[in-house]
């Protein structure tokens, strides 16, 4: 179950904390703010993303994650309405599973992908806590394919080590696929199952069923990440409304 908190940093234009599956991320966003002349674009805003690890300093892993997140955020923010400005995101990984850095036999055991959904979810929640105009929202999930072909959602580190492939998918609020990052060996049919299950997790469905080798699940039985976003924003609005009424 995901835990979310909005507007916890008072010196940022927007902030959020997202925790799930052993990962906890705090995101802060500032913008639109002034951008250096060498970086500005005359037609749209610049989106800058900095990912900070839980321990140590950032390296190639963080640069890889930053590139993915930056590309997604550029499609979400209405950058064309804020030329020659900057939207600055800072994503701090607070906690991660204890053996997150332990390398197993499978290549994806030391993968960069498990933390990506938490980073994406924290970034969109931070945006929702601001007044920055958006053209859509998005949700992201993590799916692993076990050696026997069954699908696992938000697997543990040990399960990731034993998986034949792992996948991160993010969908827009319009149902479009924004991010797909995969590692390991899998067939097209397997990927189609992963895509279907990820779509149901992010958006849910009406009476739809998903088939896998181990179980047939109704869409109503799966958690809907889109509902998590809506519930989080509704709680924030209700809290602010109570504060205004008490002041009035």
SEROVEX-655517 format. One record per residue (C-alpha): x, y, z; residue in three letters; residue number from 1. Coordinates in Angstrom, 3 decimals. Layout:
atom east:X	north:Y	up:Z	type:ALA	seq:NUM
...
//
This chain:
atom east:0.000	north:0.000	up:0.000	type:UNK	seq:1
atom east:1.378	north:3.411	up:-0.958	type:UNK	seq:2
atom east:1.756	north:6.226	up:1.583	type:UNK	seq:3
atom east:1.581	north:9.776	up:0.249	type:UNK	seq:4
atom east:2.021	north:13.246	up:1.717	type:UNK	seq:5
atom east:1.750	north:16.602	up:-0.055	type:UNK	seq:6
atom east:3.335	north:19.989	up:0.693	type:UNK	seq:7
atom east:5.681	north:18.853	up:3.452	type:UNK	seq:8
atom east:8.512	north:21.253	up:2.434	type:UNK	seq:9
atom east:7.565	north:24.877	up:3.074	type:UNK	seq:10
atom east:10.403	north:26.471	up:1.074	type:UNK	seq:11
atom east:9.541	north:24.702	up:-2.173	type:UNK	seq:12
atom east:6.749	north:25.665	up:-4.560	type:UNK	seq:13
atom east:5.565	north:22.080	up:-4.407	type:UNK	seq:14
atom east:6.633	north:18.942	up:-2.574	type:UNK	seq:15
atom east:5.514	north:15.407	up:-1.851	type:UNK	seq:16
atom east:6.591	north:12.194	up:-0.190	type:UNK	seq:17
atom east:5.829	north:8.805	up:-1.697	type:UNK	seq:18
atom east:6.544	north:5.468	up:-0.025	type:UNK	seq:19
atom east:5.898	north:1.991	up:-1.372	type:UNK	seq:20
atom east:7.591	north:-1.419	up:-1.569	type:UNK	seq:21
atom east:10.469	north:-0.387	up:0.686	type:UNK	seq:22
atom east:11.267	north:2.793	up:-1.251	type:UNK	seq:23
atom east:10.588	north:6.268	up:0.090	type:UNK	seq:24
atom east:11.176	north:9.398	up:-1.999	type:UNK	seq:25
atom east:10.750	north:13.095	up:-1.249	type:UNK	seq:26
atom east:10.266	north:15.340	up:-4.277	type:UNK	seq:27
atom east:10.521	north:19.126	up:-4.420	type:UNK	seq:28
atom east:9.712	north:21.353	up:-7.381	type:UNK	seq:29
atom east:10.316	north:25.050	up:-7.944	type:UNK	seq:30
atom east:9.109	north:26.942	up:-10.954	type:UNK	seq:31
atom east:8.705	north:28.679	up:-13.161	type:UNK	seq:32
atom east:11.910	north:30.446	up:-12.094	type:UNK	seq:33
atom east:14.658	north:32.313	up:-13.874	type:UNK	seq:34
atom east:16.978	north:30.199	up:-16.001	type:UNK	seq:35
atom east:20.567	north:30.920	up:-16.963	type:UNK	seq:36
atom east:21.002	north:32.466	up:-20.408	type:UNK	seq:37
atom east:23.065	north:29.549	up:-21.667	type:UNK	seq:38
atom east:20.291	north:27.086	up:-20.813	type:UNK	seq:39
atom east:17.147	north:29.011	up:-21.712	type:UNK	seq:40
atom east:14.889	north:28.121	up:-24.614	type:UNK	seq:41
atom east:12.998	north:30.901	up:-26.438	type:UNK	seq:42
atom east:10.040	north:28.592	up:-27.136	type:UNK	seq:43
atom east:9.526	north:26.560	up:-23.967	type:UNK	seq:44
atom east:10.505	north:26.073	up:-20.351	type:UNK	seq:45
atom east:13.506	north:24.011	up:-19.320	type:UNK	seq:46
atom east:12.901	north:21.025	up:-17.022	type:UNK	seq:47
atom east:15.804	north:20.083	up:-14.766	type:UNK	seq:48
atom east:15.771	north:16.923	up:-12.640	type:UNK	seq:49
atom east:18.255	north:15.957	up:-9.929	type:UNK	seq:50
atom east:18.066	north:12.514	up:-8.299	type:UNK	seq:51
atom east:19.946	north:12.117	up:-5.037	type:UNK	seq:52
atom east:20.673	north:8.622	up:-3.675	type:UNK	seq:53
atom east:19.922	north:7.586	up:-0.115	type:UNK	seq:54
atom east:23.664	north:7.355	up:0.620	type:UNK	seq:55
atom east:26.747	north:8.656	up:-1.123	type:UNK	seq:56
atom east:26.823	north:10.870	up:-4.203	type:UNK	seq:57
atom east:25.012	north:10.466	up:-7.489	type:UNK	seq:58
atom east:26.587	north:8.692	up:-10.448	type:UNK	seq:59
atom east:25.630	north:7.085	up:-13.734	type:UNK	seq:60
atom east:22.614	north:5.394	up:-12.163	type:UNK	seq:61
atom east:21.142	north:8.736	up:-11.124	type:UNK	seq:62
atom east:21.896	north:10.357	up:-14.514	type:UNK	seq:63
atom east:20.052	north:7.499	up:-16.233	type:UNK	seq:64
atom east:17.009	north:7.916	up:-13.995	type:UNK	seq:65
atom east:17.059	north:11.703	up:-14.391	type:UNK	seq:66
atom east:16.915	north:11.423	up:-18.187	type:UNK	seq:67
atom east:13.825	north:9.191	up:-18.046	type:UNK	seq:68
atom east:11.994	north:11.379	up:-15.526	type:UNK	seq:69
atom east:12.882	north:14.595	up:-17.339	type:UNK	seq:70
atom east:11.446	north:13.284	up:-20.593	type:UNK	seq:71
atom east:8.167	north:12.346	up:-18.880	type:UNK	seq:72
atom east:7.807	north:15.668	up:-17.075	type:UNK	seq:73
atom east:8.367	north:17.627	up:-20.294	type:UNK	seq:74
atom east:5.292	north:15.914	up:-21.725	type:UNK	seq:75
atom east:3.213	north:16.605	up:-18.601	type:UNK	seq:76
atom east:4.011	north:20.271	up:-17.914	type:UNK	seq:77
atom east:2.741	north:22.877	up:-20.376	type:UNK	seq:78
atom east:6.290	north:24.022	up:-21.106	type:UNK	seq:79
atom east:5.244	north:26.075	up:-24.140	type:UNK	seq:80
atom east:3.352	north:28.507	up:-21.901	type:UNK	seq:81
atom east:6.500	north:29.384	up:-19.914	type:UNK	seq:82
atom east:9.335	north:30.142	up:-22.370	type:UNK	seq:83
atom east:12.735	north:31.201	up:-20.999	type:UNK	seq:84
atom east:11.993	north:29.783	up:-17.550	type:UNK	seq:85
atom east:13.033	north:26.765	up:-15.491	type:UNK	seq:86
atom east:11.185	north:24.053	up:-13.601	type:UNK	seq:87
atom east:13.596	north:22.489	up:-11.132	type:UNK	seq:88
atom east:12.947	north:19.089	up:-9.558	type:UNK	seq:89
atom east:14.925	north:17.523	up:-6.729	type:UNK	seq:90
atom east:14.184	north:13.894	up:-5.906	type:UNK	seq:91
atom east:15.748	north:12.590	up:-2.714	type:UNK	seq:92
atom east:15.656	north:8.835	up:-2.100	type:UNK	seq:93
atom east:15.135	north:8.532	up:1.656	type:UNK	seq:94
atom east:14.990	north:4.776	up:2.128	type:UNK	seq:95
atom east:15.396	north:1.683	up:-0.017	type:UNK	seq:96
atom east:15.287	north:-2.066	up:0.671	type:UNK	seq:97
atom east:18.245	north:-3.174	up:2.778	type:UNK	seq:98
atom east:19.795	north:-5.370	up:0.101	type:UNK	seq:99
atom east:18.923	north:-3.037	up:-2.793	type:UNK	seq:100
atom east:22.560	north:-2.882	up:-3.909	type:UNK	seq:101
atom east:23.289	north:-6.594	up:-3.563	type:UNK	seq:102
atom east:24.083	north:-8.205	up:-6.896	type:UNK	seq:103
atom east:22.543	north:-11.582	up:-7.647	type:UNK	seq:104
atom east:22.963	north:-14.059	up:-10.479	type:UNK	seq:105
atom east:20.517	north:-12.299	up:-12.776	type:UNK	seq:106
atom east:21.592	north:-9.037	up:-14.483	type:UNK	seq:107
atom east:18.551	north:-7.174	up:-13.186	type:UNK	seq:108
atom east:19.475	north:-7.903	up:-9.554	type:UNK	seq:109
atom east:21.536	north:-4.702	up:-9.603	type:UNK	seq:110
atom east:19.013	north:-2.909	up:-11.815	type:UNK	seq:111
atom east:18.176	north:0.782	up:-11.716	type:UNK	seq:112
atom east:14.512	north:0.121	up:-12.428	type:UNK	seq:113
atom east:12.963	north:-0.830	up:-9.036	type:UNK	seq:114
atom east:13.176	north:2.725	up:-7.654	type:UNK	seq:115
atom east:11.902	north:4.388	up:-10.847	type:UNK	seq:116
atom east:8.139	north:4.093	up:-10.120	type:UNK	seq:117
atom east:8.582	north:5.739	up:-6.703	type:UNK	seq:118
atom east:10.567	north:8.589	up:-8.278	type:UNK	seq:119
atom east:7.920	north:9.119	up:-10.953	type:UNK	seq:120
atom east:5.041	north:8.996	up:-8.483	type:UNK	seq:121
atom east:6.757	north:11.444	up:-6.127	type:UNK	seq:122
atom east:7.417	north:13.886	up:-8.973	type:UNK	seq:123
atom east:3.801	north:13.985	up:-10.197	type:UNK	seq:124
atom east:2.527	north:14.358	up:-6.624	type:UNK	seq:125
atom east:4.873	north:17.311	up:-6.115	type:UNK	seq:126
atom east:3.474	north:18.891	up:-9.280	type:UNK	seq:127
atom east:-0.087	north:18.346	up:-8.088	type:UNK	seq:128
atom east:0.710	north:20.260	up:-4.900	type:UNK	seq:129
atom east:1.529	north:23.386	up:-6.955	type:UNK	seq:130
atom east:-0.378	north:25.669	up:-9.311	type:UNK	seq:131
atom east:1.740	north:24.657	up:-12.308	type:UNK	seq:132
atom east:-0.518	north:24.003	up:-15.326	type:UNK	seq:133
atom east:-0.438	north:20.392	up:-16.527	type:UNK	seq:134
atom east:-1.858	north:18.753	up:-19.624	type:UNK	seq:135
atom east:-2.233	north:15.388	up:-17.874	type:UNK	seq:136
atom east:-1.073	north:13.283	up:-14.947	type:UNK	seq:137
atom east:0.487	north:9.829	up:-14.940	type:UNK	seq:138
atom east:0.992	north:6.722	up:-12.833	type:UNK	seq:139
atom east:3.792	north:4.151	up:-12.868	type:UNK	seq:140
atom east:4.147	north:0.555	up:-11.727	type:UNK	seq:141
atom east:6.747	north:-2.205	up:-11.560	type:UNK	seq:142
atom east:6.087	north:-5.750	up:-12.818	type:UNK	seq:143
atom east:8.381	north:-8.791	up:-12.675	type:UNK	seq:144
atom east:8.057	north:-11.972	up:-14.710	type:UNK	seq:145
atom east:8.989	north:-15.058	up:-12.689	type:UNK	seq:146
atom east:10.885	north:-17.991	up:-14.158	type:UNK	seq:147
atom east:7.648	north:-19.979	up:-14.396	type:UNK	seq:148
atom east:5.992	north:-17.199	up:-16.399	type:UNK	seq:149
atom east:3.799	north:-15.759	up:-13.643	type:UNK	seq:150
atom east:3.599	north:-12.014	up:-13.098	type:UNK	seq:151
atom east:4.441	north:-10.254	up:-9.853	type:UNK	seq:152
atom east:3.638	north:-6.635	up:-8.982	type:UNK	seq:153
atom east:6.026	north:-4.592	up:-6.815	type:UNK	seq:154
atom east:8.289	north:-7.610	up:-6.145	type:UNK	seq:155
atom east:10.847	north:-7.785	up:-3.350	type:UNK	seq:156
atom east:14.577	north:-7.585	up:-4.041	type:UNK	seq:157
atom east:14.897	north:-11.361	up:-3.726	type:UNK	seq:158
atom east:12.058	north:-11.862	up:-6.201	type:UNK	seq:159
atom east:13.729	north:-9.473	up:-8.620	type:UNK	seq:160
atom east:16.931	north:-11.491	up:-8.445	type:UNK	seq:161
atom east:15.050	north:-14.638	up:-9.442	type:UNK	seq:162
atom east:12.926	north:-13.005	up:-12.151	type:UNK	seq:163
atom east:13.461	north:-13.706	up:-15.835	type:UNK	seq:164
atom east:12.588	north:-10.094	up:-16.694	type:UNK	seq:165
atom east:11.471	north:-6.873	up:-15.015	type:UNK	seq:166
atom east:9.432	north:-3.994	up:-16.414	type:UNK	seq:167
atom east:8.519	north:-0.426	up:-15.447	type:UNK	seq:168
atom east:5.555	north:1.112	up:-17.241	type:UNK	seq:169
atom east:3.945	north:4.525	up:-16.824	type:UNK	seq:170
atom east:0.606	north:5.584	up:-18.296	type:UNK	seq:171
atom east:-0.859	north:9.039	up:-18.742	type:UNK	seq:172
atom east:-4.297	north:9.919	up:-17.384	type:UNK	seq:173
atom east:-5.475	north:9.588	up:-21.007	type:UNK	seq:174
atom east:-4.314	north:5.953	up:-21.088	type:UNK	seq:175
atom east:-1.245	north:6.548	up:-23.266	type:UNK	seq:176
atom east:1.983	north:4.669	up:-22.555	type:UNK	seq:177
atom east:4.616	north:7.221	up:-21.468	type:UNK	seq:178
atom east:7.407	north:5.020	up:-20.126	type:UNK	seq:179
atom east:8.430	north:1.456	up:-20.809	type:UNK	seq:180
atom east:11.747	north:0.202	up:-19.466	type:UNK	seq:181
atom east:12.482	north:-3.522	up:-19.533	type:UNK	seq:182
atom east:15.393	north:-5.776	up:-18.620	type:UNK	seq:183
atom east:15.887	north:-9.522	up:-19.024	type:UNK	seq:184
atom east:14.577	north:-12.110	up:-21.471	type:UNK	seq:185
atom east:10.919	north:-12.173	up:-22.494	type:UNK	seq:186
atom east:8.675	north:-12.814	up:-25.471	type:UNK	seq:187
atom east:6.213	north:-10.477	up:-27.160	type:UNK	seq:188
atom east:3.319	north:-12.446	up:-25.644	type:UNK	seq:189
atom east:4.805	north:-12.015	up:-22.180	type:UNK	seq:190
atom east:5.253	north:-8.295	up:-22.723	type:UNK	seq:191
atom east:1.618	north:-8.000	up:-23.791	type:UNK	seq:192
atom east:0.573	north:-9.621	up:-20.504	type:UNK	seq:193
atom east:2.819	north:-7.243	up:-18.589	type:UNK	seq:194
atom east:1.352	north:-4.264	up:-20.444	type:UNK	seq:195
atom east:-2.204	north:-5.379	up:-19.737	type:UNK	seq:196
atom east:-1.579	north:-5.966	up:-16.045	type:UNK	seq:197
atom east:0.274	north:-2.655	up:-15.638	type:UNK	seq:198
atom east:-2.583	north:-0.824	up:-17.344	type:UNK	seq:199
atom east:-5.103	north:-2.348	up:-14.955	type:UNK	seq:200
atom east:-2.954	north:-1.478	up:-11.945	type:UNK	seq:201
atom east:-2.604	north:2.145	up:-13.040	type:UNK	seq:202
atom east:-6.140	north:2.757	up:-14.291	type:UNK	seq:203
atom east:-8.259	north:-0.237	up:-13.325	type:UNK	seq:204
atom east:-11.158	north:-1.370	up:-15.472	type:UNK	seq:205
atom east:-14.811	north:-2.269	up:-15.465	type:UNK	seq:206
atom east:-15.265	north:-5.968	up:-15.064	type:UNK	seq:207
atom east:-12.143	north:-6.729	up:-17.099	type:UNK	seq:208
atom east:-10.046	north:-9.741	up:-16.282	type:UNK	seq:209
atom east:-6.374	north:-10.397	up:-16.686	type:UNK	seq:210
atom east:-5.075	north:-13.856	up:-17.313	type:UNK	seq:211
atom east:-1.678	north:-15.100	up:-16.191	type:UNK	seq:212
atom east:-0.257	north:-18.565	up:-15.728	type:UNK	seq:213
atom east:-0.932	north:-18.582	up:-12.018	type:UNK	seq:214
atom east:-4.179	north:-16.693	up:-11.499	type:UNK	seq:215
atom east:-7.049	north:-14.892	up:-13.201	type:UNK	seq:216
atom east:-7.711	north:-11.552	up:-11.523	type:UNK	seq:217
atom east:-10.613	north:-9.179	up:-11.881	type:UNK	seq:218
atom east:-9.671	north:-5.556	up:-12.434	type:UNK	seq:219
atom east:-11.638	north:-4.559	up:-9.339	type:UNK	seq:220
atom east:-9.261	north:-6.669	up:-7.209	type:UNK	seq:221
atom east:-6.173	north:-4.735	up:-8.327	type:UNK	seq:222
atom east:-5.019	north:-1.491	up:-6.713	type:UNK	seq:223
atom east:-5.622	north:1.537	up:-8.929	type:UNK	seq:224
atom east:-2.752	north:3.994	up:-8.702	type:UNK	seq:225
atom east:-4.785	north:6.690	up:-10.427	type:UNK	seq:226
atom east:-7.183	north:6.580	up:-7.467	type:UNK	seq:227
atom east:-4.239	north:7.091	up:-5.100	type:UNK	seq:228
atom east:-3.418	north:10.378	up:-6.850	type:UNK	seq:229
atom east:-7.027	north:11.537	up:-6.706	type:UNK	seq:230
atom east:-7.456	north:10.596	up:-3.051	type:UNK	seq:231
atom east:-4.225	north:12.380	up:-2.100	type:UNK	seq:232
atom east:-5.279	north:15.608	up:-3.814	type:UNK	seq:233
atom east:-8.792	north:15.386	up:-2.359	type:UNK	seq:234
atom east:-7.363	north:15.092	up:1.162	type:UNK	seq:235
atom east:-5.164	north:18.144	up:0.571	type:UNK	seq:236
atom east:-8.065	north:20.211	up:-0.767	type:UNK	seq:237
atom east:-10.309	north:19.171	up:2.124	type:UNK	seq:238
atom east:-7.599	north:20.116	up:4.642	type:UNK	seq:239
atom east:-7.097	north:23.522	up:3.060	type:UNK	seq:240
atom east:-10.841	north:24.116	up:2.936	type:UNK	seq:241
atom east:-11.191	north:23.345	up:6.650	type:UNK	seq:242
atom east:-8.376	north:25.817	up:7.369	type:UNK	seq:243
atom east:-10.094	north:28.556	up:5.330	type:UNK	seq:244
atom east:-13.403	north:27.927	up:7.072	type:UNK	seq:245
atom east:-11.776	north:28.090	up:10.500	type:UNK	seq:246
atom east:-10.106	north:31.383	up:9.600	type:UNK	seq:247
atom east:-13.367	north:32.778	up:8.278	type:UNK	seq:248
//
